[in-house]
Amino acid sequence: MVMGQKKKQVESNVLFELSRMMVPRDLLGFFDIAEVKELHKEWQIILWEKQGIFPQILKGFQM
């Protein structure tokens, strides 16, 4: 692994771990953090819905 790639991977891991602290724990029960983008003045945290998990209140409703 090239030094620049390793540094970028470490930065990516740090951003990912920090994003886990910013997303409410309740949401992480239903969503996975798919990607974290560091933009000029903000971070963009992209969530993917976990498959097959439905909130108890919605069970029994048809879509």
C-alpha positions as semicolon CSV with decimal commas, in nm:
position;residue;x (nm);y (nm);z (nm)
1;M;0,000;0,000;0,000
2;V;0,134;0,341;-0,093
3;M;0,179;0,594;0,188
4;G;-0,081;0,835;0,042
5;Q;-0,339;0,558;0,016
6;K;-0,279;0,452;0,375
7;K;-0,321;0,811;0,499
8;K;-0,643;0,848;0,301
9;Q;-0,774;0,518;0,442
10;V;-0,694;0,629;0,798
11;E;-0,871;0,962;0,738
12;S;-1,170;0,774;0,595
13;N;-1,184;0,546;0,901
14;V;-1,170;0,847;1,134
15;L;-1,453;1,020;0,944
16;F;-1,659;0,701;0,959
17;E;-1,609;0,662;1,334
18;L;-1,690;1,029;1,398
19;S;-2,005;0,998;1,188
20;R;-2,119;0,707;1,408
21;M;-2,108;0,950;1,701
22;M;-2,320;1,207;1,517
23;V;-2,595;0,971;1,397
24;P;-2,840;0,889;1,678
25;R;-2,797;0,533;1,806
26;D;-3,169;0,464;1,748
27;L;-3,122;0,527;1,375
28;L;-2,825;0,292;1,355
29;G;-3,060;0,011;1,455
30;F;-3,243;0,058;1,125
31;F;-2,972;0,208;0,902
32;D;-2,609;0,140;0,817
33;I;-2,365;0,419;0,741
34;A;-2,282;0,357;0,376
35;E;-2,052;0,647;0,307
36;V;-1,915;0,967;0,458
37;K;-1,818;1,254;0,231
38;E;-1,614;1,548;0,351
39;L;-1,734;1,852;0,158
40;H;-1,604;2,209;0,172
41;K;-1,815;2,324;0,470
42;E;-1,996;2,010;0,582
43;W;-1,996;1,634;0,605
44;Q;-2,249;1,426;0,417
45;I;-2,343;1,100;0,588
46;I;-2,523;0,855;0,359
47;L;-2,740;0,594;0,531
48;W;-2,872;0,271;0,381
49;E;-3,181;0,110;0,526
50;K;-3,117;-0,234;0,676
51;Q;-3,319;-0,499;0,495
52;G;-3,587;-0,698;0,675
53;I;-3,605;-0,477;0,984
54;F;-3,932;-0,296;1,052
55;P;-4,020;-0,075;1,349
56;Q;-4,268;-0,252;1,578
57;I;-4,527;0,022;1,524
58;L;-4,535;-0,047;1,147
59;K;-4,566;-0,427;1,164
60;G;-4,893;-0,547;1,017
61;F;-4,933;-0,256;0,775
62;Q;-4,929;-0,341;0,406
63;M;-4,739;-0,131;0,160
